[in-house]
C-alpha cells in the first residue's frame, strides 16, 4: 500500500513538475522579450481607458482577453508555427504562465499593443487612423468601433455595414 501511495503521489506531481520545467526552460528565457514589449508599448495602449476595456471584455464574452493575449504573444515571439495538438498545448501553457508571471495591467498592455488592426498593431494606432485621436479621447461609439475592428480587421474594415452592426452589438451589450 505504501508503494502504491508513493507511485500515485509521483503521478499526481508529474504534471506540476513538467509545468515547472517548461516554465524554467522555455518561458522564463523569453521573459526579457515580453518585458521589452511591455516597456516599449505606446502609453495609450498601456492602460486601456475604461470604455475600451469594457468593450474588450464584452467582445471576448465568456473567454478572458488573456486567452487572446497568449496567442498574440506566441505570434510576436514566432512560436506559433505549428498547428494541432502541439500548438494547443503550447498555447495553454503560455496562457497560464503569462497570467502567473504578469500583472493584469501588463496583460492589458500586451493586448493593447499587440492586437492586429488591419494595417499594423495596437489599439491606439487604429484609433488615430480611424478617428484622428488617441484611444483615451474616444467616445463610447468610437471605442466600440475600435474594439469591433480587432475581432476581424479585414472583414470589418472592408465592410462598413458589418462594422456598424458589430459596434452597435457591443454598445447594446454595454448598455442593455
N, C-alpha and C positions, 0 to 999 in steps of 0.2 A: 504494500500500500504506500509506503514511503517513497519508493521509486516511481510509482505512478504519479504521486503528487509532485515530485520533482520534475518529471517529464512534462506534466501538464503546466506547471509554472513556467518552464522553459518555452513551451509552445505559445503560451499566452504572452510572454515577454518578447518573443522573437519579432513580431511586427513593430513593437516600440523600439527595439534595438535597430531594426532596419531603417525606421523613420529617422532616428537619431544619426545613424551612419550617413544617410542621404543628406541630411541637413549639414553635417560636418564636411562631407567630401564634395558635394555638388552645389548646395545652396549657399553656404557661407562664403565660398570663394567668389561668388557673384555679387555679394552684398556691396562691395565698393562701387560697382557699376550701377546698382539700384540707388544707392545713396547719391551718386552723381546725378542721376536722372532727377531725383527729388530736389537737390540743391540748385540745379540749373533750370528748374521749371519757371515758367513765366509767373510772376507774382499773382496775376489774375487767375491762374489755374491752381494755385496753391490751396487756398481755402475757398471753396465754391460758395457763392452767395446763397443765402437760404432758399430763395425761389428756385435756383438752378438745382441745388441739392435735392429739394423736394421733387422736382420733375425727374431727376435721375432715379430716385428711389421708386417713383411711380412707374417709370419706364421699364425698370427691371422686374417689377411685380414681386412675386414671392422670392425670386432669386436676389441675393445680395449683389450690389455692384462689384463687390470683391471678386466674384466669380469672373466677371469681365476683366477686372484688373489683372488677374493671373494670366489670362490669355494675352492681354496687351504686353505684359512684361516678358512673357515667353517669346512673343514675336519680336519685341525690341532686342532681346538678347540672342536672337536667332536660334532658339531652342524649340521651334515649332515645326520642324521639317518632317516629322513623322506623323503618320495617321494611325488609326486603330487603337489597340489596347495600350501600346507604349505611350502614345500621346495622351490618352485618357489618364493613365497612372501619373505621368509627369505633371499634367495639369492639376490633378487632385493634390498631389504632394505640394506643388508650388502654391496652390490656393491656401492651404493650411499653413505652410511655412511663412508666406507673406503676412497672413493675419497674426501669426505667432510673433514675428520679429518686427513688424512695423506698426506704428500707431494708426488710428483711424484717419488722422489728418494726413499722414504720409500716403495712405491708400487713396484718399481723396485727391491728393496732388498727382499721383500716378494716373488716376482716372482722367483728371482734367488735362494733363499734359500729353498723354499717350493716345487718347481717343482719336481715331482717324476721322477726318471731317470732309473727305471727298477730294481734297487738294493737298493738304498737309496734315499736321497733327495739332491737337489742342482745342479745347472749347473756346478759349479766348480768341484764337486765330479765326475761328469760324464766326464768332460774334462780330469781330471787326470787319470781316469780309462781308457778312450779310447786312449788318446794321451800322457800320462805321462807328462803333463804340465798344468799349470794353465790357466784359462779362458783368462786372459789378454795376454797370449803368443800365442794364436791361430791365424792361418791364416784364410782367408775367407772361404775356403772349410771346414776346421775343425770346425769353428764357426757355419757354416750352418749345419754340421753334428750333432753337439751337440743340436742345436735348433730342428732339424728334429726328433731326438730321443724323445724329450719331448712330442711331439704330441701323440705318441703311443709307449711307450718303449717296451712293449712285442712284438709288431709287428716288429718294425724296428730293434731291437737288435737280433731278431731271423731270419730275412730275409735281408741279406746284399744287395741283388739286389734292394729291395724296398727302403732300406735306401739310397742307392746311387741315386735312382730316385728322392726321396724326397729332398735330399741335392741339386741335380742338379736343381730341380724346384725352390728351394729357391734362389740359385745362379743366375739363369736366370732372376728371378723377380727383383733381386737386381741390375743386370747389363743388362737391356734389349737391 
